Amino acid sequence: MRARIFLADDHTLLLDALSNLLEPKYEVVGTATDGRKMLKMVSKLAPDLVLMDIAMPNLNGFDAGEKLKKILPDVKLVFLTVNEDSDMVTEAFRIGADGYLLKSSAASELFEAIELVLNSKNYVSAKLAKSRAATLINNPGVQKVHGDLSLRQREVLQLLAEGHTMKKVAAILNITPRTVAFHKYQIMETLDVETNSELIQYAVKHGIVA
């Protein structure tokens, strides 16, 4: 049987192109344009592998991937991104990724990465293989890119940075606006920032929002 793959990226044209590229060899079981939708669909479809971008609305790839690995620990996870930052590569493997591939890679490298990951091997894009991040893969002592923020705090931060009101954030996360306000206060205390602008700058710098 063909391996079952799920695709997640906020660009519909790229999703269509990837589906057409992969479908002859693999079964593309579904696609999603944001991390939260991906989690909802993947929990039902249980594919063999998820190919996902990092910068996605509502829930970024790192936080979505971390949740995914808790829900379905056996699902293989490969990030397909434009981000060449070695810290991002390190964070990807820290949260449980099996592969990290650049969107500038050739199609042949994409197929190579998928095959290796499906066979329980890790893969880092050839362009990044000699970077500092490659030596830190699966190192339990590596520092988190997002510092001391909890997963819930990162969810709140992303939604606020994307321009959602506290009431809207509360509705998306199924919590009260007061709880959102509390999380925002805790985030600002932890990051030692005082303005919304500084929060947004932090979220962009650390890949929480595009």
C-alpha positions as CSV (number, residue, x, y, z in Angstrom):
1,M,0.0,0.0,0.0
2,R,1.1,3.6,-0.7
3,A,2.1,5.7,2.3
4,R,-0.6,8.1,3.4
5,I,0.6,11.8,3.6
6,F,-1.2,14.9,4.9
7,L,-0.1,18.4,3.7
8,A,-0.3,21.7,5.6
9,D,0.6,25.1,4.3
10,D,-1.1,28.5,4.2
11,H,-0.6,28.8,0.4
12,T,-3.3,26.9,-1.5
13,L,-1.3,26.9,-4.8
14,L,1.6,25.2,-3.1
15,L,-0.7,22.6,-1.6
16,D,-2.1,21.9,-5.0
17,A,1.4,21.6,-6.5
18,L,2.6,19.3,-3.7
19,S,-0.5,17.1,-4.1
20,N,0.1,16.7,-7.8
21,L,3.8,16.0,-7.3
22,L,3.3,13.4,-4.5
23,E,0.1,11.7,-5.6
24,P,1.5,9.3,-8.2
25,K,3.7,7.7,-5.5
26,Y,1.8,8.4,-2.2
27,E,-1.7,8.8,-1.1
28,V,-2.4,12.4,-0.2
29,V,-5.2,12.0,2.3
30,G,-5.9,15.6,3.1
31,T,-4.7,19.2,3.2
32,A,-5.0,22.2,5.6
33,T,-4.1,25.9,5.5
34,D,-3.6,26.4,9.2
35,G,-2.2,24.5,12.2
36,R,-5.4,24.2,14.1
37,K,-7.3,22.7,11.1
38,M,-4.4,20.3,10.5
39,L,-4.7,18.9,14.0
40,K,-8.4,18.4,13.7
41,M,-8.2,16.6,10.4
42,V,-5.1,14.6,11.2
43,S,-6.5,13.3,14.5
44,K,-9.2,11.6,12.4
45,L,-7.2,10.6,9.3
46,A,-4.1,9.3,11.1
47,P,-1.7,9.5,8.1
48,D,1.7,8.0,8.1
49,L,3.4,11.4,7.6
50,V,2.6,15.1,7.9
51,L,4.4,17.5,5.6
52,M,4.0,21.0,7.1
53,D,5.2,24.6,7.0
54,I,6.2,26.4,10.1
55,A,4.6,29.8,9.4
56,M,0.9,29.2,9.5
57,P,-2.1,31.2,10.8
58,N,-4.1,30.3,14.0
59,L,-1.5,27.8,15.2
60,N,2.1,27.8,13.9
61,G,3.8,24.7,12.7
62,F,6.0,24.2,15.8
63,D,3.1,24.4,18.3
64,A,0.9,22.4,16.0
65,G,3.7,19.8,15.6
66,E,4.2,19.6,19.3
67,K,0.5,18.9,19.8
68,L,0.4,16.4,17.0
69,K,3.2,14.4,18.5
70,K,1.3,14.1,21.8
71,I,-1.9,13.0,20.0
72,L,-0.3,10.7,17.4
73,P,3.3,10.0,18.5
74,D,3.9,7.5,15.7
75,V,3.1,9.9,12.9
76,K,6.2,11.1,11.0
77,L,6.6,14.9,10.9
78,V,8.5,16.8,8.2
79,F,8.8,20.6,8.1
80,L,8.9,22.1,4.6
81,T,9.8,25.8,5.0
82,V,11.8,28.8,3.7
83,N,13.4,29.3,7.1
84,E,17.1,28.5,7.1
85,D,17.7,29.7,10.7
86,S,19.7,27.0,12.6
87,D,17.8,27.7,15.8
88,M,14.5,26.9,13.9
89,V,16.0,23.6,12.7
90,T,17.0,22.8,16.3
91,E,13.5,23.7,17.6
92,A,11.9,21.5,15.0
93,F,13.7,18.4,16.2
94,R,13.3,19.3,19.8
95,I,9.5,19.2,19.5
96,G,9.7,15.8,17.7
97,A,10.1,16.4,14.0
98,D,11.6,13.7,11.8
99,G,12.8,15.9,9.0
100,Y,13.5,19.5,8.0
101,L,13.4,20.5,4.3
102,L,13.8,23.8,2.5
103,K,11.2,24.9,-0.1
104,S,14.1,25.7,-2.4
105,S,15.0,22.0,-2.4
106,A,14.7,20.0,-5.6
107,A,11.8,17.5,-6.0
108,S,14.2,14.7,-5.8
109,E,15.4,15.8,-2.4
110,L,11.7,16.0,-1.2
111,F,11.2,12.3,-2.2
112,E,14.5,11.3,-0.6
113,A,13.5,13.0,2.6
114,I,10.1,11.4,2.7
115,E,11.5,7.9,2.0
116,L,14.1,8.2,4.7
117,V,11.7,9.5,7.3
118,L,9.1,6.8,6.5
119,N,12.0,4.4,7.2
120,S,12.5,5.9,10.7
121,K,15.5,8.0,9.8
122,N,15.9,11.8,10.4
123,Y,16.5,14.1,7.5
124,V,17.9,17.7,7.3
125,S,18.0,19.6,4.0
126,A,21.4,19.2,2.3
127,K,21.9,22.9,2.4
128,L,21.6,22.9,6.3
129,A,23.3,19.5,7.0
130,K,26.6,21.1,8.0
131,S,25.1,23.8,10.2
132,R,25.3,24.0,13.9
133,A,21.7,22.8,14.2
134,A,22.6,19.4,12.6
135,T,24.8,18.6,15.6
136,L,22.1,19.5,18.1
137,I,19.3,17.2,16.7
138,N,17.7,15.1,19.5
139,N,20.0,16.8,22.1
140,P,17.8,16.8,25.2
141,G,19.8,19.7,26.6
142,V,19.1,22.1,23.8
143,Q,17.5,25.4,24.8
144,K,14.0,26.1,23.5
145,V,13.7,28.8,20.9
146,H,10.5,30.0,22.6
147,G,12.2,30.2,26.0
148,D,10.0,29.7,29.1
149,L,6.6,30.3,27.4
150,S,4.2,27.4,27.7
151,L,2.4,26.0,24.8
152,R,-0.9,27.7,25.8
153,Q,1.0,31.0,26.2
154,R,2.4,30.7,22.7
155,E,-1.1,30.0,21.3
156,V,-2.4,33.1,23.0
157,L,0.6,35.1,21.8
158,Q,0.2,34.0,18.2
159,L,-3.5,34.9,18.0
160,L,-2.9,38.3,19.6
161,A,0.0,39.0,17.3
162,E,-2.2,38.1,14.3
163,G,-4.6,40.9,15.4
164,H,-7.4,39.0,17.1
165,T,-9.2,40.6,20.0
166,M,-9.1,39.0,23.4
167,K,-12.7,38.0,23.0
168,K,-11.9,36.3,19.7
169,V,-8.9,34.6,21.1
170,A,-11.0,33.3,24.0
171,A,-13.6,31.9,21.5
172,I,-10.9,30.1,19.5
173,L,-9.3,28.6,22.5
174,N,-12.5,28.0,24.4
175,I,-11.4,30.0,27.4
176,T,-12.6,33.2,29.0
177,P,-11.4,36.7,28.0
178,R,-10.2,37.1,31.5
179,T,-8.0,34.0,31.1
180,V,-6.6,35.5,27.9
181,A,-5.8,38.7,29.7
182,F,-4.1,36.8,32.4
183,H,-2.0,34.8,29.9
184,K,-1.0,38.1,28.1
185,Y,0.1,39.6,31.4
186,Q,2.2,36.5,32.2
187,I,3.7,36.5,28.7
188,M,4.8,40.1,29.0
189,E,6.2,39.5,32.4
190,T,8.2,36.4,31.2
191,L,9.5,38.2,28.1
192,D,10.1,41.5,30.0
193,V,8.2,43.5,27.4
194,E,5.8,46.4,27.9
195,T,4.0,47.0,24.6
196,N,2.0,45.1,22.1
197,S,4.5,46.1,19.5
198,E,7.3,44.3,21.4
199,L,5.1,41.3,21.7
200,I,4.5,41.2,17.9
201,Q,8.2,41.7,17.3
202,Y,9.0,38.7,19.5
203,A,6.4,36.6,17.8
204,V,7.8,37.3,14.3
205,K,11.5,36.9,15.4
206,H,10.8,33.5,16.9
207,G,8.7,32.1,14.1
208,I,5.4,32.1,16.1
209,V,3.8,34.3,13.4
210,A,4.9,34.9,9.8
